[in-house]
Amino acid sequence: MLLKQMTDLFGVTGHEDAVRAFVREAAAPLCDKVTCDTMGSVYAFRKGSNPNLPHVMLDAHMDEVGFIVTGATDKGLLRIDCAGGIDPRVIVSKRVLVGDDRVPGVIGAKAIHLQSAADMQKVLGYDKLYIDVGAKKKDEALKLCPVGTYAMFDSEYVEFGDALVKAKALDDRVGCVAMLRALKESDYQGDLTCAFTVQEEAGLRGAKVAAYRVKPDLAIALEGTTSNDLGDVPDHMKVTRVGKGVAVSFMDRTSIAHKGLLRFVTETADAKGIAWQYKQFLSGGNDAGAIHQSRAGVPCVTLSVPCRYIHSPSSVASLRDIEAQQALLLACLSRLNAENPVAR
């Protein structure tokens, strides 16, 4: 399964090499040209038959959250920091793979039996966490995993329950899968560029370059986004709900959706009977935040898959929501053949 293949790849932000190689090979037979920029983002371009239609840019980021080695202790434990935003509360005792050789390791901290009452009242910072790769001393650890080496979560892709999937990197390999399907199945007759970007988790960096390079007339960002639908959470704080369809963002911390595009996608979803929901809490951000500010401005909208436990080794999403994201993307591209939502 394509989603399993993509979530298994090593692609921590700033080190997306394996994902980039996979995407280039997968996209090449589906488009007219595949190129990369100097940052490492991949562009799959398909020339349209109708030059009067807008040049559409689809965007999804290849990178995932992870860790980077910053040093080692005398006893051979790797010192680390996060690459992308990871709550340190979710990582103690989790398995990781370090470097391109995928050296196995475990994230460790002082045993709970040895922690003081004060220790137990606070979250351990990254200065109190380390990766144990089985080395006995500093030189051995750094020879195996030098400073600057990246580490990713070691997490198995599992389908379970009522059409749910657990994996790392659902944010945003779901978007990458959606774009590959669009290249294969879309009937859009205008120019289409799929930008598989780098370093979203480090501050939307790849998307800023991508939008400047592509110069699109409009853009659709495909994302994985926060779900907060469990436990004793007030309805208005539930951001999105897993299993309730693709999430459409009207605003977040980095962008406000173009009103015409927003109406266009929701009307399309309703007309096609595709399950959708608003992302109802103004949290987070995504590549649209960089894209919409490029050059003279780019009309943007974001379609996301709700993910529980996002930015952890065990993010959970619904396969139905993933299908809804892809179905809505294809429906919107098809409708663009007859209507320009930016002119609304």
Summary of the structure (lengths in Angstrom):
residues: 344
radius of gyration: 20.7
end to end distance: 38.9
largest distance: 68.8
contacts: 1279
relative contact order: 0.19
helix: 31%
strand: 27%
